[in-house]
């Protein structure tokens, strides 16, 4: 399967990584994984990441995939 780097809703991307749980649980799990990589969170914040935003930009998705691998 080919993973496309594009804008994803936070729940949408989280469910790609955790397809067998609810959206809320997937979002929490993705956040835990993202926090496991402290440099990732710093890099994401430097390009506009916010806990209150509802989506990830393509640049943010690229950083997440580089850290976590493709979903």
Secondary structure, 3 states (H helix, E strand, C coil): CCCCCCCEEHHHHHHHHCCCCCHHHHHHHHHHHHHHCHHHHHHHHHCCCCCCCCEECHHHHHHHHHHHCCC
